[in-house]
């Protein structure tokens, strides 16, 4: 259930479908950073940063 939520939220903010699916899986895995690969950490960081940027952008637009 959480994985679907994360996936949907990421896709709604413009993240590519397959990247959103992979990051959603990473987020719900509960693994610590030490157990993730460098590729997983880099992907999750990049996608989450983009999600934050889009969220802030939309919040700003709605304030106007």
LINPE-V693471 format. One record per backbone hydrogen bond with DSSP energy under -0.5 kcal/mol. NH is the residue of the N-H (numbers start at 0). CO is the residue of the C=O. Records with the same first field share a line. If there is no record, write none. Layout:
NH->CO  CO
//
This chain:
4->0
5->1
6->2
7->3
8->4
9->5
10->6
11->7
12->8  9
13->10
14->9
19->15
20->16
21->17
22->18
23->19
24->20
25->21
26->22
27->23
28->24  25
29->25  26
34->31
35->31  32
40->36
41->37
42->38
43->39
44->40
45->41
46->42
47->43
48->44
49->45
50->46
51->47
52->48
53->49
54->50
55->51
56->52
57->53
58->54
59->55
60->56
61->57
62->58
63->59  60
//
